[in-house]
């Protein structure tokens, strides 16, 4: 796939938000970009309504952020829906790193209504702190979702080279349930900084390896040197469900699915010594995800997989050809193959599935394949809909 196209896919729209003191600074974090679909926590919702929803969101943010937009609908008449969305924009461990704080700092509303007054950083910080202190701190869903910080390697391959180096984060900080799980990306230097422009990093192949039965994840955001990289949001709607894998592999990430075929651009912050941490939204341990709609898979998807000779490369490799078995193993029963492909599905509405991105758009160094039948995209979607039930 032409890199210019991949680069455009990776340059991401910035999600805009409208819109203290630190008493007993919380240690939990919950910062990300997609709506939390879990049932609202009663104490957190009550504190949210009292401190943020009624005095700020429904007072100063309503014109742009009600259900009709044009901005994200985080200030709707339904406080529970607003609570679910806004919570993912707050880092309760470091309030200053919260996306909502950063948008208040930039007074983004003046770009749309110069007469709007918005709110102050102090008022927003106080509202968030009180929301935490008066109820959110007791909510299980506000567990830590941010990794520790990892230093970006000093000498990265420079674009247009097609070589990358891995960066890995242990997920132990997310809680006991995630001990042993790891997250990895591949990174290279996209552009070096100059006197007139910032440098940039090019990231690809986000993957999680886990000894747990399964993990679901809604999205990913990056902090560079402790600051939210708001434009680096190309992976914020992954909608992935992956299974755990054996721990006796030479490389723990062998067989772990790539969560997105998109590439991600992160702007360089310092001339050298940048560090990255990763924030996950909607990440949770789940039962092992397995194929649900096998009959549709057998009728509509599996024949195309065989037609395009995917199994030849992904079952140990064709003689003298590409061996993709370490990335996706298509062996065993039809149900086994269905489950393996299912891990490469995005269940987020409107987000292309990695299986389709990588296999048919040749992202992530995938070799070219023959063109799929014209009906395959529709057939694929009908299978995915069945898996999502």
C-alpha positions as CSV (number, residue, x, y, z in Angstrom):
1,X,0.0,0.0,0.0
2,X,1.4,3.4,-0.9
3,X,2.8,5.2,2.1
4,X,1.2,8.5,1.2
5,X,-2.2,6.9,1.6
6,X,-1.2,5.2,4.8
7,X,0.2,8.5,6.1
8,X,-3.1,10.2,5.3
9,X,-5.0,7.5,7.2
10,X,-2.7,8.0,10.2
11,X,-3.1,11.8,10.3
12,X,-6.0,12.0,12.6
13,X,-8.8,14.4,13.5
14,X,-8.6,16.1,16.8
15,X,-11.7,15.5,19.0
16,X,-12.7,18.8,20.5
17,X,-14.2,19.3,24.0
18,X,-15.7,22.3,25.7
19,X,-15.2,22.6,28.7
20,X,-8.6,23.7,41.8
21,X,-7.1,22.4,44.1
22,X,-5.6,19.0,44.8
23,X,-6.9,17.5,48.0
24,X,-5.9,13.8,48.4
25,X,-4.7,13.4,44.8
26,X,-6.2,10.2,43.4
27,X,-3.9,7.4,42.3
28,X,-6.3,5.9,39.8
29,X,-6.5,6.9,36.1
30,X,-9.1,6.6,33.4
31,X,-8.2,8.7,30.3
32,X,-9.1,7.8,26.8
33,X,-11.4,8.6,23.9
34,X,-14.4,6.4,23.5
35,X,-17.6,6.0,25.4
36,X,-17.5,3.7,28.4
37,X,-20.4,1.2,27.9
38,X,-20.4,-0.2,31.4
39,X,-23.4,0.6,33.8
40,X,-22.8,3.9,35.5
41,X,-21.4,3.9,39.1
42,X,-24.1,5.4,41.3
43,X,-21.7,7.4,43.6
44,X,-19.6,8.6,40.6
45,X,-22.7,9.6,38.6
46,X,-24.1,11.6,41.6
47,X,-20.8,13.4,42.1
48,X,-20.5,14.1,38.4
49,X,-24.0,15.6,38.2
50,X,-23.4,17.8,41.2
51,X,-19.9,19.1,40.4
52,X,-19.5,19.1,36.6
53,X,-22.7,18.2,34.7
54,X,-25.1,20.8,36.1
55,X,-22.8,23.7,36.9
56,X,-20.5,23.5,33.8
57,X,-21.5,21.1,31.0
58,X,-25.3,22.0,30.9
59,X,-24.5,25.6,31.4
60,X,-21.5,26.5,29.2
61,X,-21.1,23.6,26.8
62,X,-24.6,22.9,25.7
63,X,-24.7,24.9,22.4
64,X,-22.0,22.7,20.8
65,X,-22.1,19.5,22.8
66,X,-25.8,18.6,23.0
67,X,-27.1,15.5,21.2
68,X,-27.3,17.4,17.9
69,X,-23.6,18.5,18.0
70,X,-21.7,19.8,16.2
71,X,-19.2,18.6,18.8
72,X,-19.1,15.4,20.8
73,X,-22.3,14.9,22.7
74,X,-20.9,15.0,26.2
75,X,-23.5,17.5,27.5
76,X,-26.8,15.8,26.6
77,X,-30.0,15.8,28.6
78,X,-29.1,12.3,29.7
79,X,-26.6,12.7,32.6
80,X,-25.7,9.0,32.5
81,X,-24.7,9.2,28.8
82,X,-22.7,12.4,29.5
83,X,-21.0,10.7,32.4
84,X,-20.0,7.7,30.3
85,X,-18.4,9.9,27.7
86,X,-16.8,12.6,29.8
87,X,-15.2,10.0,32.2
88,X,-13.1,8.7,29.4
89,X,-11.6,12.2,28.8
90,X,-10.4,12.5,32.4
91,X,-7.1,11.3,33.9
92,X,-8.0,11.2,37.6
93,X,-4.3,10.4,38.5
94,X,-3.0,13.6,36.8
95,X,-5.8,16.0,36.2
96,X,-3.6,18.3,34.2
97,X,-3.1,15.6,31.7
98,X,-6.8,15.2,31.1
99,X,-8.0,16.0,27.6
100,X,-10.8,18.1,29.0
101,X,-8.3,20.3,30.9
102,X,-6.1,20.7,27.9
103,X,-9.1,21.9,25.7
104,X,-10.1,24.4,28.4
105,X,-6.5,25.6,28.5
106,X,-6.6,26.3,24.7
107,X,-10.1,27.9,24.9
108,X,-11.0,25.9,21.8
109,X,-14.6,27.3,21.9
110,X,-13.4,30.7,20.6
111,X,-12.8,29.0,17.2
112,X,-16.5,28.4,16.9
113,X,-18.1,31.2,19.0
114,X,-15.8,34.2,19.9
115,X,-18.4,35.5,22.3
116,X,-18.5,32.3,24.4
117,X,-16.9,32.5,27.8
118,X,-16.4,28.8,28.5
119,X,-14.9,28.1,31.9
120,X,-11.5,28.6,33.6
121,X,-8.9,25.9,34.1
122,X,-9.2,26.4,37.9
123,X,-13.0,25.9,37.9
124,X,-12.7,22.8,35.7
125,X,-9.9,21.4,37.8
126,X,-11.9,22.0,41.0
127,X,-15.0,20.4,39.5
128,X,-13.0,17.3,38.4
129,X,-11.3,17.0,41.8
130,X,-14.6,17.3,43.7
131,X,-16.2,14.7,41.4
132,X,-13.4,12.3,42.3
133,X,-13.4,13.1,46.0
134,X,-17.2,12.9,46.4
135,X,-17.9,9.7,44.6
136,X,-15.8,8.6,41.6
137,X,-12.9,7.3,43.8
138,X,-15.2,4.6,45.0
139,X,-16.1,3.3,41.5
140,X,-14.3,0.1,40.3
141,X,-14.4,1.4,36.7
142,X,-12.0,4.1,37.5
143,X,-9.1,1.7,37.9
144,X,-5.7,2.6,36.5
145,X,-5.7,2.3,32.7
146,X,-2.3,4.0,32.0
147,X,1.0,2.2,31.6
148,X,4.3,3.2,33.1
149,X,6.6,5.4,31.0
150,X,9.0,4.0,28.5
151,X,11.9,5.9,26.9
152,X,11.8,6.0,23.1
153,X,15.0,4.3,21.7
154,X,17.7,6.9,20.9
155,X,18.6,5.7,17.5
156,X,15.5,4.8,15.4
157,X,15.4,3.8,11.8
158,X,14.6,6.8,9.7
159,X,11.9,6.9,7.1
160,X,11.8,6.1,4.2
161,X,13.5,2.9,5.5
162,X,10.9,0.2,6.1
163,X,12.6,-1.0,9.3
164,X,11.2,-0.5,12.7
165,X,12.1,-1.4,16.3
166,X,9.7,-2.7,18.9
167,X,8.6,-0.8,22.1
168,X,6.9,-2.8,24.8
169,X,5.0,-1.9,28.0
170,X,4.1,-4.3,30.8
171,X,0.4,-4.0,31.8
172,X,0.9,-4.9,35.4
173,X,0.1,-1.3,36.4
174,X,-3.5,-1.8,35.1
175,X,-4.3,-4.1,38.0
176,X,-3.9,-7.6,39.2
177,X,-6.1,-8.9,36.4
178,X,-3.5,-7.8,33.8
179,X,-0.3,-9.1,35.4
180,X,1.7,-10.8,32.7
181,X,0.1,-9.0,29.8
182,X,2.2,-6.8,27.6
183,X,1.5,-4.2,24.9
184,X,3.8,-3.6,21.9
185,X,4.1,-1.3,18.9
186,X,6.8,-0.9,16.2
187,X,8.3,2.5,15.9
188,X,10.6,4.4,13.5
189,X,11.6,8.1,13.1
190,X,9.2,9.6,10.5
191,X,10.8,13.1,10.5
192,X,13.7,14.6,12.4
193,X,13.2,18.0,14.1
194,X,14.5,21.1,12.5
195,X,14.6,24.8,13.5
196,X,11.2,25.3,12.0
197,X,9.3,22.0,12.5
198,X,8.9,19.3,15.1
199,X,10.0,15.8,14.4
200,X,7.6,12.9,14.4
201,X,7.5,9.2,15.1
202,X,5.7,6.6,13.0
203,X,4.1,3.7,14.9
204,X,2.4,0.6,13.7
205,X,1.3,-2.9,14.6
206,X,-0.3,-2.4,18.1
207,X,-0.6,-5.8,19.8
208,X,-1.4,-7.2,23.2
209,X,0.0,-10.5,24.4
210,X,-1.8,-11.9,27.4
211,X,-1.9,-15.1,29.6
212,X,-5.5,-14.3,30.5
213,X,-8.4,-16.1,28.8
214,X,-9.2,-13.0,26.8
215,X,-9.0,-9.2,26.7
216,X,-11.4,-6.7,25.1
217,X,-10.2,-3.1,24.4
218,X,-12.0,-0.1,23.0
219,X,-9.1,2.2,22.2
220,X,-5.6,3.5,22.8
221,X,-4.1,7.0,23.4
222,X,-0.5,8.1,23.9
223,X,1.1,10.5,26.4
224,X,4.5,11.9,25.4
225,X,6.6,13.1,28.3
226,X,3.4,13.1,30.4
227,X,1.4,15.2,28.0
228,X,-1.6,13.8,26.1
229,X,-0.9,13.7,22.3
230,X,-4.4,14.6,21.4
231,X,-3.9,14.2,17.6
232,X,-2.6,10.7,18.0
233,X,-6.1,9.1,18.1
234,X,-6.1,6.8,15.2
235,X,-6.4,3.8,17.5
236,X,-9.1,5.2,19.8
237,X,-11.9,3.0,18.3
238,X,-10.4,-0.4,18.0
239,X,-13.3,-2.5,19.3
240,X,-11.0,-5.6,19.6
241,X,-11.5,-8.9,21.5
242,X,-8.4,-11.1,21.6
243,X,-7.7,-14.5,23.2
244,X,-4.8,-15.4,25.5
245,X,-2.0,-17.4,24.0
246,X,0.5,-19.9,25.2
247,X,3.3,-18.5,27.3
248,X,6.0,-20.9,26.0
249,X,6.6,-19.2,22.7
250,X,10.0,-17.8,21.9
251,X,8.4,-14.4,21.3
252,X,5.4,-13.7,23.5
253,X,3.8,-11.7,20.7
254,X,3.9,-14.6,18.1
255,X,0.3,-15.2,17.1
256,X,-1.0,-12.1,19.0
257,X,-3.2,-10.2,16.6
258,X,-2.4,-6.7,15.3
259,X,-5.2,-4.5,16.6
260,X,-5.2,-2.1,13.7
261,X,-3.9,-1.9,10.2
262,X,-3.6,1.9,10.5
263,X,-0.4,3.6,11.2
264,X,-0.1,6.2,14.0
265,X,1.9,9.5,13.9
266,X,3.1,10.9,17.3
267,X,4.8,14.3,17.2
268,X,8.2,14.6,18.8
269,X,8.2,16.7,21.9
270,X,11.9,17.1,22.7
271,X,15.1,17.1,20.7
272,X,16.0,13.8,22.4
273,X,14.9,11.7,25.3
274,X,11.2,11.6,24.6
275,X,9.2,9.0,26.6
276,X,5.8,7.4,25.9
277,X,3.1,6.0,28.1
278,X,-0.1,4.4,26.8
279,X,-3.7,4.8,28.0
280,X,-6.4,2.2,27.2
281,X,-10.1,2.8,27.2
282,X,-12.6,0.0,27.9
283,X,-9.9,-2.6,28.6
284,X,-11.1,-5.6,30.6
285,X,-10.4,-9.3,31.0
286,X,-13.1,-11.4,29.4
287,X,-13.8,-15.1,28.8
288,X,-11.9,-16.5,25.8
289,X,-13.6,-15.1,22.7
290,X,-14.6,-17.8,20.3
291,X,-16.4,-18.1,17.0
292,X,-20.2,-17.6,17.4
293,X,-21.6,-17.6,13.8
294,X,-19.7,-20.5,12.3
295,X,-22.3,-21.3,9.6
296,X,-22.1,-17.9,8.1
297,X,-18.3,-17.9,8.4
298,X,-18.2,-21.3,6.5
299,X,-20.6,-20.0,3.9
300,X,-19.3,-16.5,3.2
301,X,-15.8,-16.0,4.6
302,X,-13.9,-19.3,4.6
303,X,-14.4,-20.0,0.9
304,X,-12.6,-16.6,0.1
305,X,-9.8,-17.4,2.5
306,X,-9.2,-20.6,0.6
307,X,-9.8,-19.0,-2.8
308,X,-7.0,-16.4,-2.1
309,X,-4.7,-19.1,-0.7
310,X,-4.4,-17.5,2.7
311,X,-4.1,-20.9,4.4
312,X,-1.0,-21.7,2.3
313,X,1.0,-18.9,3.9
314,X,-0.6,-19.0,7.3
315,X,-0.3,-22.7,8.0
316,X,3.5,-22.9,8.0
317,X,4.3,-21.2,4.7
318,X,4.3,-22.2,1.1
319,X,7.6,-23.7,-0.1
320,X,9.9,-20.8,-0.9
321,X,7.2,-18.3,0.0
322,X,6.0,-16.1,2.8
323,X,5.5,-17.7,6.2
324,X,2.7,-15.9,8.1
325,X,2.0,-18.5,10.6
326,X,3.7,-16.6,13.4
327,X,1.3,-13.7,12.8
328,X,-1.9,-15.6,12.0
329,X,-2.3,-19.3,12.2
330,X,-5.0,-20.7,10.0
331,X,-4.9,-24.4,10.9
332,X,-7.2,-26.8,12.8
333,X,-11.0,-27.0,12.4
334,X,-13.2,-24.4,10.7
335,X,-14.2,-23.2,14.2
336,X,-10.5,-22.7,15.1
337,X,-9.9,-20.7,11.9
338,X,-13.1,-18.7,12.5
339,X,-11.9,-17.8,16.1
340,X,-8.5,-16.8,14.8
341,X,-9.9,-14.5,12.2
342,X,-12.4,-13.1,14.7
343,X,-9.5,-11.7,16.7
344,X,-8.7,-9.6,13.7
345,X,-12.2,-8.0,13.7
346,X,-13.0,-4.5,14.8
347,X,-16.4,-4.4,16.6
348,X,-16.3,-0.6,16.7
349,X,-18.9,0.9,14.2
350,X,-17.2,2.3,11.2
351,X,-13.7,1.0,12.0
352,X,-12.2,-1.2,9.4
353,X,-11.1,-4.6,10.7
354,X,-7.4,-5.4,10.8
355,X,-8.0,-8.6,8.8
356,X,-9.3,-6.6,5.9
357,X,-6.8,-3.7,6.2
358,X,-3.7,-5.9,6.4
359,X,-4.8,-8.7,4.1
360,X,-6.5,-6.7,1.3
361,X,-4.8,-3.3,1.5
362,X,-1.3,-4.7,2.1
363,X,-0.6,-2.6,5.1
364,X,2.1,-3.8,7.6
365,X,4.2,-5.4,4.9
366,X,1.6,-7.9,3.9
367,X,2.4,-9.3,0.5
368,X,-0.1,-8.7,-2.4
369,X,-3.1,-11.0,-2.7
370,X,-5.5,-11.5,-5.5
371,X,-8.6,-9.4,-5.5
372,X,-11.5,-10.7,-3.4
373,X,-14.9,-11.1,-4.9
374,X,-17.0,-7.9,-5.2
375,X,-19.5,-9.3,-2.7
376,X,-16.9,-10.1,-0.1
377,X,-17.1,-6.9,1.9
378,X,-20.9,-7.3,2.3
379,X,-20.4,-11.0,3.2
380,X,-17.8,-10.1,5.7
381,X,-20.0,-7.5,7.4
382,X,-22.9,-10.0,7.6
383,X,-20.6,-12.4,9.4
384,X,-19.2,-9.7,11.7
385,X,-22.7,-8.6,12.7
386,X,-23.5,-12.2,13.7
387,X,-20.3,-12.3,15.8
388,X,-21.2,-9.1,17.5
389,X,-24.5,-10.4,18.9
